[in-house]
């Protein structure tokens, strides 16, 4: 019987596993890097062990240290979570060799399926050979053989780009999973990402727990997932379940796993099998009324599953809340998460709590928000409403994008494909600031203050404040007055003004504005504004052609042969930054000569750091 579980992971998945363990009376052990010393998962566990490492990003890949931590803390089982070492057969063996229970599939099943190339061979699919590709094979997708989460994936549409993208994908995969192997497969335009959740025991029972649709993706990472996948024919859905069960039985699989497909033209194309719990598992839990982590523990203890899985009920949809700016190339954001809360009607899975820092070392996901309802329409409406009313005070997030996506006609109709954001991103991220938010911020700040210590019979000069709305950067001037009746402003009636709540009557409609201030950042009904000084700050002059770091991160590599004095072409990738588990290319702004180079592989940079200078060719 399992009595103490170490989770070889961090963040929300560690907290998620701990929650089930606590409900079952199982003691919990966390591991943490130096960057995660005060992280939520390290605080909520019954015990926590520090993992020394060369860098925070590498710490959770040290399987030897994690096994030692489990033994030192008296754990008798290890749950891998997802990502990091969750699909590493050698780690699974090391856990078992240490006399610990591995809460996952057998190492042999991991070896058979965790490598996408071997999985395809097992399923009778021959991967493309990169050296034999012709223009007729394009477009193709370069993928990491190990791991997941969109890392190590690149779409190639020109043969001339193939070598560069193979190298880039391999480098990213090696950094994320400790395995730089990549392969090439056909890229199917207009496909839907559909998957089947399986759960298998050691007694021959394999459940296929319905389908999930995970087609709304950015950079090959899922953003919104739902269960069941809408619009599949009964025949296609049955075929997906049968293929998933066949894949599990072919490897004598045990535990939770996911078989992924690309569905296009009424046909399903096998992609891979993830030999672990998926990020999006809560939608399946909601529809089937199960706890997949509890089932993982039950299977690891050798207990049998029921002969038949539970009956599916209703529809569930999950949205991943990221600290990122979708309108700025999905750039990750850092800072302090001052406040995070959602209505009680939805499920919140997170690894953060109020006041936690959001750093550069790990994924930008703040939380997963999940809604369940009897119908798909009801679930979409419920989740969109909950996100709209959520309190998210901190760096810029994708919250508005999520709300608009859930309410988009194409998504509501069902069957949206993986190109959804390619087609609609501009419209989904178009600024739509509330014109009264800056006024509400100013009135909340002015509550109880008067230039004259009280009202006067003569009209006072209007008070002026300036704000910048985020993330669009638009600046606003706000005027208001102190009067005998209190605060006043042109064009509205101020019904009430306190530091936390402003009520305005606008054209006969009474509107409420919740206000929260954190330093120079003010949040009005969730919208972020920055208080601007009366006099503008002096701006440091940058040399023309300066390449600045768009975010804090680590320089992972430079273009081959890049050095001061070389000639570069407009749009040529020069520098690659890694931040929050994503790579970002810095390109030449114009054709010319590289006159300065300050970036070097391994260098940590802050946002705005000067990386290089390109002097434009004037000829």
Secondary structure by P-SEA (a helix, b strand, c coil): cccbbbbccccaaaaaaaaaaaaabbbbbbbbccccccccccccccbbbbbbcccccccccaaaaaaaaaaaacccbbbbccccccccaaaaaaaaaaccccccccaaaaaacccaaaaaaaacbbbbbccccccccccbbbbbccccccccbbbbccccaaaaaaaaaaaaaaacccccccccccccccccbbbbbbbbcccccccccbbbbccccccccccccccccccccaaaaaaaaaaaaaaaaaaccccbbbbbbbbcccbbbbccccccccccaaaaaaaacccaaaaaaaaaaccccccccccccbbbbbbbbccccccccccccccccccccccccbbbbbccccccccccccccccbbbbbbcccaaaaaaaaaaaaaaccccccccaaaaaaaaaaccccccccccccccccccccccccccccaaaaaaaaaaacccccccccccccccbbbbbbbccccbbbbbbbbbbccccccccccccccccccbbbbbcccbbbbbbbbbcccccccccbbbbbbcccccbbbbbccccccccccccccccccccccccccccccccbbbbcccbbbbbbbccccccccccccccccccccccccccccccc
